């Protein structure tokens, strides 16, 4: 049985997905991506997917 807080968080996340718009993207191992660097230095760095996430993302 799922915890009530888990259900509330899941519902909130679903609303964020519905309201955000964007495009659902699927990334696979070996795909080239740009990633944001919040530390010092260049703001963006080129990278490669090493292990795809099981969570779909909207961007």
VENJOVEN-V552190 format. One record per helix or strand of 2 or more residues. SS is the DSSP state (a for helix, b for strand). FROM is the first residue (numbers start at 1). TO is the last residue. If there is no record, write none. Layout:
SS|FROM|TO  SS|FROM|TO
This chain:
a|4|20  b|24|25  b|32|36  b|44|48  b|57|58
